[in-house]
Amino acid sequence: MNKSDDRKIQYSICVSGAAAGHTIETSSRLAYELGKNIAEAGHILTTGATVGLPYHAAVGAKENGGTVIGFSPATSLREHVRKYRLPYDCFDFINFTGMNYVGRDLYLVQSSDAVITVGGRFGSLHEFTSAIEAGKPCGILIGSGGTADLIPALMQALEPPADEMVIYDDNPDRLVSKIIGIVDVDYEDIKNELRDHDQSWFLKRAKDPKKRSS
């Protein structure tokens, strides 16, 4: 990459939401729009490779030319389909974590640059609290019900750290844009470093024995 090649960095943006419950009926279109907007912005959608609102987000991304990566609680495709009864058709890649749901949630959050909550139940709350504890930017789609609409009161009552990293909006397009803006700032130093080096900078560094860490 030379200085004139301002190649875009793709962020991994997680959409977290209910796999079951009433918010699926009321907020499926909102989840779809989140996935669509992430795809149209040129970034990667990550989900828990599950049904419900995350699935609608995955469909929204795929139908609009996006890349979707799922993080499954299962150890294999067989277990993913047979034991957990989870979808596989809308994913470009599924990471079979083998960590069940609780471990999968943490892996998903840590593998994402930001987390957006739409609707949701306890699993979505777990992903949100994991994200905020990890200092990840968190987008909350207000008006989508469930966990998303409870988070503002929880934030006020519990006074968590890094509350400035939590962004609220009732419009999927604006929310995605705001989250991308935060991640842009966080990655500005990386973008500058990549822009100022040629494509083989890491190979040259590895060949320099004085710069080896081992």
C-alpha positions in Angstrom: 0.0 0.0 0.0 1.5 3.3 -1.0 0.6 6.8 0.3 -1.9 7.3 -2.5 -3.7 4.0 -1.8 -6.2 4.9 1.0 -7.6 1.4 1.2 -10.6 1.1 3.5 -10.3 -0.9 6.7 -13.3 -3.1 7.3 -14.7 -3.1 10.8 -16.5 -6.1 12.4 -19.8 -4.8 13.8 -21.9 -7.1 15.9 -25.7 -7.0 15.9 -27.0 -8.4 19.2 -30.7 -9.1 19.7 -33.3 -11.6 20.8 -33.4 -15.1 19.4 -37.0 -15.5 20.6 -39.7 -13.4 22.2 -42.0 -10.6 21.2 -39.3 -8.2 20.0 -38.8 -10.4 16.9 -42.2 -9.6 15.7 -41.9 -5.9 16.4 -38.3 -5.2 15.5 -37.3 -7.7 12.7 -37.4 -4.9 10.1 -35.2 -2.7 12.3 -32.6 -5.6 12.6 -32.7 -6.0 8.8 -32.0 -2.3 8.4 -29.0 -2.5 10.7 -27.5 -5.3 8.7 -28.3 -3.5 5.4 -26.6 -0.3 6.6 -23.5 -2.1 7.9 -23.2 -3.8 4.5 -23.7 -0.7 2.5 -21.1 1.1 4.6 -18.6 -1.6 3.5 -18.1 -3.3 6.9 -18.5 -6.8 8.2 -21.5 -8.0 10.2 -20.9 -10.4 13.1 -23.7 -12.2 14.9 -24.1 -15.2 17.3 -25.0 -17.3 14.2 -28.5 -17.6 15.7 -32.2 -17.1 14.8 -34.4 -14.1 15.6 -33.2 -10.6 15.3 -29.5 -11.4 14.6 -30.7 -13.6 11.7 -32.8 -10.8 10.3 -29.7 -8.5 10.5 -27.6 -11.2 8.7 -30.2 -11.5 5.9 -30.2 -7.7 5.6 -26.4 -7.6 5.2 -26.3 -10.6 2.7 -29.1 -9.2 0.5 -27.2 -5.9 0.2 -23.8 -7.3 -0.7 -22.3 -7.6 2.7 -20.1 -10.1 4.5 -21.5 -12.0 7.5 -19.6 -13.9 10.0 -21.3 -16.1 12.6 -20.0 -17.2 16.0 -21.7 -20.5 16.9 -21.9 -22.1 20.3 -21.4 -25.4 18.6 -18.3 -27.4 17.9 -19.2 -28.3 14.3 -21.7 -27.7 11.6 -23.4 -31.0 12.5 -23.8 -29.8 16.1 -24.8 -26.3 15.0 -27.7 -27.7 12.9 -28.7 -30.8 14.8 -28.2 -29.9 18.5 -28.6 -26.1 18.5 -31.0 -25.9 15.5 -29.3 -22.8 14.2 -29.2 -21.4 10.6 -26.2 -21.5 8.3 -27.5 -20.3 4.9 -26.8 -16.6 5.3 -23.2 -16.7 6.6 -20.0 -16.4 4.6 -18.1 -18.1 7.5 -19.2 -19.7 10.8 -16.7 -19.9 13.6 -17.6 -23.0 15.6 -16.4 -21.9 19.0 -17.5 -24.9 21.0 -18.1 -22.6 23.9 -21.8 -23.0 24.4 -23.9 -19.7 24.6 -22.1 -18.0 27.4 -18.6 -18.5 26.1 -19.7 -17.8 22.5 -21.1 -14.4 23.6 -17.7 -13.3 25.0 -15.8 -14.6 21.9 -18.2 -12.8 19.6 -17.9 -9.5 21.5 -14.1 -9.7 21.7 -13.9 -10.4 18.0 -16.0 -7.4 17.1 -15.0 -3.7 16.9 -18.4 -2.6 18.1 -21.7 -4.0 19.3 -25.2 -2.8 18.4 -28.2 -4.0 20.5 -31.7 -4.3 18.9 -34.5 -5.6 21.1 -33.0 -8.4 23.1 -33.4 -10.5 26.2 -30.8 -11.8 28.8 -28.4 -13.0 26.2 -28.3 -9.6 24.6 -27.8 -8.0 28.0 -24.8 -10.3 28.6 -23.3 -9.3 25.3 -23.8 -5.6 26.1 -22.3 -5.8 29.5 -19.4 -7.8 28.1 -18.9 -5.1 25.4 -19.0 -2.2 27.8 -16.6 -3.9 30.2 -14.2 -4.5 27.3 -14.4 -0.8 26.3 -16.2 -1.5 23.0 -18.4 1.1 21.3 -22.0 0.1 22.0 -25.0 1.3 19.9 -28.5 1.0 21.4 -31.4 1.0 19.0 -34.0 2.8 21.1 -37.6 1.9 20.5 -36.8 -1.7 19.5 -38.0 -3.1 22.8 -36.5 -5.6 25.3 -32.9 -5.1 26.4 -32.3 -2.1 24.2 -35.0 0.0 25.9 -33.9 -1.1 29.4 -30.3 -0.1 28.9 -30.7 3.7 29.4 -32.2 3.1 32.9 -29.5 0.5 33.8 -26.8 2.9 32.7 -28.1 5.6 34.9 -28.6 3.4 37.9 -25.4 1.5 37.8 -23.0 4.2 36.6 -20.8 1.9 34.6 -17.3 2.9 33.3 -16.9 4.2 29.7 -20.5 5.3 29.5 -19.4 7.8 26.8 -18.9 4.7 24.5 -22.7 4.0 24.6 -24.6 5.7 21.7 -28.4 5.8 21.5 -30.6 6.4 18.4 -34.0 5.3 17.2 -32.9 5.2 13.6 -30.9 2.3 12.3 -29.1 4.3 9.6 -28.0 7.1 12.0 -27.0 4.6 14.7 -24.7 2.6 12.3 -23.2 5.9 11.1 -22.5 7.1 14.6 -20.9 3.8 15.6 -18.7 3.8 12.5 -17.7 7.3 13.3 -16.5 6.2 16.8 -14.5 3.3 15.4 -13.0 5.5 12.7 -11.5 7.7 15.4 -10.2 4.6 17.3 -8.5 3.3 14.2 -7.1 6.6 12.9 -3.5 5.7 14.0 -3.7 2.3 12.3 -5.0 3.9 9.1 -2.1 6.4 9.2 0.4 3.7 9.8 -0.8 1.6 6.9 -1.0 4.6 4.6 2.6 5.5 5.4 4.0 2.1 4.7 4.2 -0.1 1.6 2.3 -3.4 1.5 5.2 -5.5 2.8 6.1 -3.4 5.8 5.5 -6.2 8.2 7.7 -8.6 6.2 10.6 -6.2 6.3 10.2 -5.8 10.0 10.2 -9.5 10.5 13.5 -9.8 8.6 15.2 -7.3 10.9 16.6 -9.4 13.8 16.8 -6.3 16.0 13.0 -5.9 15.8 12.1 -9.5 16.5 10.3 -10.2 19.7 11.5 -13.8 20.0 
